[in-house]
Amino acid sequence: MTEYERSRPMPALPEHVFDQAANLGQLEDWLPDTLHVHPGRPPAVTVHEEHTDEDKAAVVHPRPDDLRLEWGTRDDSGYTGWLQVDAAGTVTSRVTVHLSFADDTHDPGEAEVRQALDTSLARLEEQVRLRVDNAAG
């Protein structure tokens, strides 16, 4: 099993960050550009991967009480992940994303995964900033 994890501070309360991250209708605003999530009947989603041009059955489990979002492939256990939001100050938080690849055929490699995680966290921060700025303005 190969695992990756990245963290990033966020400029908002943990609850606001989690609400943004867990909004199934806006997942594509912060996920890698090559992934397209089509919500189905919760917790089911379909994920389209541009690199392989395949649709994968997956599940997404938001856990608002824990400020945690969990996901994974539905038909096999080849890929799972989670996002955790924690308080990091009076009005800031920290987001950690963890990915696990049980099957090496699902793992695109360390460099690509780390780049995707860093880019996704930066995009999530941008979405959070937009939300905070719009609420204040």
C-alpha positions, 0 to 999 in steps of 0.5 A: 500500500502506498500512502500520501499526505499533505496539509495546508493552513486555511484562512477561515474557521474549520466549519467554513472550510469543511462546508466548502470542501464537502459541498458535492456540487463544488468538488470540481472547484478544488479537485484536480482538473483531470477528475470530474465528480458526478453526484448520484444517490448519496453516498454514491458518486461517479468519478471520471478520470480524464487520463484513462477516460474511465468512469469509476463508481465511488463513494463520498462520506461527509462526517460534519461532526468530525469535520472529515470527508472520506471517499474511495472506489466502490467496486474495489478497495484500490483507492481511498482517501480522507480530508480532515479540517482542524482548528489552527487558531482563533479564525484559521484552520488546517486541512490535511488530505490523505490518499491510500492506494492499495493497488499499485495500478491505481497509483500515478506515482509520488511526483504526480500525486504530491503535485495534485495534492498541493494544487488541490489544497491551493484551489480549496484555499482560493475557494475558501477565501472567495467564500470568506470575502463574499460573506464579509463584503 
